[in-house]
Amino acid sequence: MDAKLLVFFFAAYLFAGCNSSDGDLYEFDPVNYSGDEIMLSELIDDISFIPLDTSILIDNINIVIPDHHTYYLNSRTGILAFDRSGKLISQLGRFGRGPGEYIFARNFCIDEKSGSLYNHADRTKTIQVFSRTGKFLRSFTLNEYPDSFINSINFFNNNLFINCFGYDSPYEWIVYDTLGNIVKKQKRHLPEFTYNYSGGIESYLFENRVTYYNTWSDTVFSVMPDLSEKPALIISPGTHRHPRGNLSVEQVLEQKYFGFHIFETKRFYVMRYFYDRKYYMAFIDKNGVRDFLNIYEVNERAQPVSGIKNDFDGGLWFFPESYYEENGNEYLIGIQNPHEIIAHAATDEFKNSNPKDLNKKELYKKLAESLKETDNPVLILARLKSK
């Protein structure tokens, strides 16, 4: 899911302008931020693994969205729905140019009440609607769709929240109803400018609000149920950030700060970013009790090859991709490839490990024995501690 980091490495150099007067907001300063390295057992009290069946082979999962008893994900094979045991339920749409077909499926969201899935098809003005079982229901056109790309899409209070992307967009976001009619538009906060680099951080839902970040601004905003905005977090301005505008090759090579991803839990803001030639994962404690900071590495495709050290069951490092809450519990979702799990279980490091939960270590061993290297990826559900 972090393959897009490669694009960011050359393109997503962030943030300048739009200072906030909200002095009570937390200001994240990547230059001076510090914290202890976090271990998995400090975060979670349970972990489970869901091998995805191989009815359809999956390449490079981009998004995982849980809904009731289903996990929806997209990859180069399209949008797929799996049950909680990892069994394929349906493929939503298929590749093509006809009704209910798409060439590219990057952004989608779920109406949890009806089970309808809304897919932004092929970076056009078209939204396709599918049932929970994969049946194509209808499509509609977004009115006044901005020329810039859609950065992300969320189903929010029975409407579609479209987070805009691009220096030339007149709006930060547009809310549409499920027929494509505009409910509200938020004008851009920054003056117009041109650029030769770009980047976008996906908006996310948390506690009945949607939070988004315009990567050229200082301020992370939350949109409330009445569609009003409130500042949520400040990204510190300074020389560690690139300015808005066209960058020279020399400026690109300065390796300044840029962000990849942000989400939150009840306890933390979690941010992934690059600064001074290193990749960081920050766990910012909302109550100021204890912050954490981990360094991780990526491969030539800008995919993570390390993460949070797993002292819970002795398994492979854990890399949180997304978050959800269900039945009062909070979960982080990770993804691992079978060949990585198999290889790790065969190491002396795993065999000699003494993790917090030895029963879970045994289950990890059995998981590795049940997998083939060519199997589909494995979803990892890590349940966060309640306190």
N, C-alpha and C positions, 0 to 999 in steps of 0.2 A: 504493500500500500504506500510505501514511501518512495516509489520510483519517480514520482513527480519532484522529489527533492533535486534530482539532476537538473531539471528545468530551472528550479530556483537557484541552484548554485551559480548559474551563469546569468540568471535573470532577476531573481526576486530579492533585490536589495532594497531595504525598506526604509520607511519612516522619516518624515520631517514635517515640521509645522504643526498647527492646530493645538497650541498649548491650552491646558485646562486650568480654570481657576478653582477647581474643586480640591482644596487642600486636604480634605479628609480622605481622598481616594488613595489606594495603594499605588505607588509609583515603582514600576519594575525597571531597575537599572542593570542591564547585563554586564556592565563594566565592573561594578562593585558588588553585585549579588554573590552571596556565598551560602553554603549549607553543607551538611553532612551527606555522604553518599547513602542513599536509601537502599535497604535490603528488602526483598519481597515479603519476608515474614513480618516486617514492620508495617506493611500496608494491608495484608490480607489475612483472612482466617479460613479460607477454603479455596480449592482450585479444582477445576474439572476440564476434561478434554473431549472434544467432539470431532472425530474423524468424519470428513465429508465423503459420502459414497462416490463411486467413480462412474456412475451412469453417464455423466458428462464430465470430461476432463477440464479442469480449471487452470487458467494461467493468469497469475498476478491479480489477486483480489484487490479492488480499489475501495469499496465501501461495504460495511456490514451493518445492517439495521435490524434489531430484534423487534418482533411484534407478536405478542401473545405466545403462541407455541411455535413460532416460525422465525427463522433467520433469513433475511433477504440480503443478497450480495450481488455485486456486478464484477465482471471481468471481461476479458476479450471474448468469452463465450456468451456474453449477454447477461441478463438479469435472471438469477436463479433463486428459488425458494427451497429451503431445507427445514425439516422438522428438528426438534430438539435432540434427536438421536443421531442426526446427520444424514437422514434419508432424504433424497431428492423428492420434493413434492411437485414442482412444476418449473418450467421455463417460461418466463413472461415475455411474450413476443419472440421474434426471431429476426435474424439479419435479412435485410432486403429493403425495398423502397415502396412496398405496398402498404395498405391499411394494417396497423398494428405491427409494422416492421420498422427496424431502425438499422442504421449503419454504425451508430455510435451511441452508447448509453452511459453517460458519465454522472449525471445528477438525477436522483430520484428521491421520493419521500413517500411515507405511508400515512394514510388516515386510519388510525388505530381502531376507530369505532366501526367503520364500514369495511375495513380491510382493503380499500382501494389503493392501488399504487399509482403514483403520478410520475411519469418519466419525461424529462426534458430531452426530446429526441433530436439528435444530430446537430446540436447547437443552432437550431432554427427557432422560429416562434411557436413551434408545435409542442403541446403537452399531450402525451398519450395516457390513457387511463386503463388500467388492467384490474381484474378482480384478484382476490387472494389466491385463487386456483390457477391464475394465469390467463384467463379469458380476456381478450381485448374487448373493451366496452365502448370506447369512443375516443375522440381526440378533439382538441379545441386550440384556437390560436390566441396567443397573448397579445392584447392590445397595447400599443405604445411600448412594445419591447425595445429596450435600448440597444444601440448598435454594439455596445461592448458585450462581452461574454457574460453569461450567468455564472457566477462564482459558486453558488450553492443554492439549494432549494429545501425549504422546511415546511411541513404541514403544521400550521400554527393557528389555533382558535378557528378551525373550520375553513381556513383560507390558505393560500399558497404564499409563503414569504420568499421572495426572490432577492437574493443578495447580488447586487450588480458588481461588475468587475471591469476596470479600465479607466484610464485617466480621462477619457472623453465622455464618460457616462454622466448625464445631468443629474443622476439620482444615486443615492447610496443603496436604496432598496425600493422595491415595489411590492405591494400586497395585492394579490388578485383573488377573486372568488373562484369557485371550481368550474365556472363557465368561461373564465378568461377576462372578466370585467374588473377594472381597477377599483380597489377599495381605498388605497392610500398610496401616495408617493412621497418619499423623503428626499428632498433636494440635497445635493452634495454639500459637504461642509467645507471643502477646500476650493480655492480658485482654480480655474482651468489652467492646464499646463500640458506640455508634450514630454515624451520620454522614449527611451530606447531599451528599457528594461521593464520587467513587470513581475507581479506575484500576487497571490491571493490566499487568504486564510479562510477556510470554510466556516460559516456560521453554525451555531449549535443550539439545541434546546436544553434548557435546564430550569426546573421549578417554575413552569408556566411563563417563561420568557425566552426570547431568542436573542442570542448575543452574537455580535458581528464585529469585525475589525477591518477597516479600510487601511491597507498597509502603508499608505503615505501619511497617515495621521498619527497623532500621539494617543488618541483616546479609543479605548474599547467601549462600545456602547451596548446596552441591553434595551431591547424593545419590549414594552410591557403589554399586557392583554388589551389595553385601550389604544395600542399602537403609538403611545408616547415613548420618547427616548430618555434614558438616563445613563450618564457615564458610569462605567463599571470598574475600569482599570486604566492606569496611565502607563504608557511606554516612554521611558525617559528620553528626552531629546539630547542631542550632543554630537560631537565629532565622530563618535563610534558608528553613526548612521550615515548612509548616503543621502544626498539632497534629492529633491524632486528635480527631474530634468534629464537631459541626455548625458550619459556617462562615457568617458573615454575608456580605452582598454586599460590604461594605467589605473583608473579609478576602480574598475571592476576587480583588478588583481589586488586591491588593498585588503580584501578579505574582511570587510566590515560586517557589522551585525545585520542579520535578517532572520525573521521568524518563519517557521513552517506550519505550526499547528498550535491550537489552544483549545482546551476544554476545561470543565471544572467538575469537582465533586463537592459534597457538603463540607469537606475539610480543606480542599486544595484548589487553587488554580494550577493547571498543569500546562507548561509551555515547552515546546521544542524549538530550538533556534541554533543558529551558527554564529560564532564569534571568534575572532583571532585563531582561525584555522582549526577549530574544534567544534564538535556537535554536542549540544547540551540538552538535558531534560531537567527542567526545574519544577519542583513541587513547592508552590508558594502557600504557606499556611495562612488561611484567611483570618485566623485569630492571633497570628503572630507568635505562636507557641514554639514551633520548630520548623524551619525550612530545610529542604533537601536539594541537592544538586548532583546529578549524575552525568558523566561523560559517556557517549556512545560512539561507535564507529560505523562507517558505511562502506559498501563495496563500490566497484567501478560503475554500477548502475544506480548508485546513491540509495541503495536499500540497506536497512540496518543489519549489522552482523554482530551486534552486542546490545545489551540493554540492562535491565535491573537484575542483579545477581539473585539467583533462585536458591535461597537457603530454606525454602518451605518444604519442597519435596526432593530437592537435589537435582531437579531437571534443568533443562537449558534456560539460559537467560530469558527474561520476559520483557516484551516491548509493547506497552499499551497503545493500541490504535484508536480506541473509542470507549465510550462510557454509556451505561444505561442504568436505570433504576427499575426494580420490579418487586412488588410485594414488600416494600419497605427495605429491601436490600439494594446495595450499590454494587455494580460490577464493572470491571475493566475487561475489554475484549482484546485478545492478542491472536496472532496467526503464526504458525510454525510449519515448516515443510517436513514431511515424513523422513527424508534422508538426514535432516539435521537431528531429529529426535533419535533415530536409530543410531547415528554416529555417536551422539552424546552418551546414550545408555551403555555403549561399549567401552567408554573411557574409564581409566582408573579413578579419575576425579569423581565420577558418579558412583562407581562401585564402592569407593572408600569414604563417601560422604556420610555425614551424620546430620541430616536435616531436621527441622522442627517436627515433621510428621513422617514417621517411618512407614506408616501404612500407605500414605500417598506415594512414597518412594517406590514401594512394591507395585502400586498401580501404574506408575510411570514405566517401570520395567516391563510390565505386561503389555502396556500400550505399545512400546517400542517393538516387542516381539510380534505383535499383531499386524504391524504395518509393513507395507512394501515401499521401497524408495520411490516408485513411480505413482504412488497413490496421490489423491488430492490433498490439499493443505488441511491442517487440523486447527479448528477453532479452540481457543483457550479462554475459559471464563474464570476470572479471578474475583472472588467476592471480597469486598473491602471490609475492614473492621468497622464496627459500628461506632467505636470510640477511639 
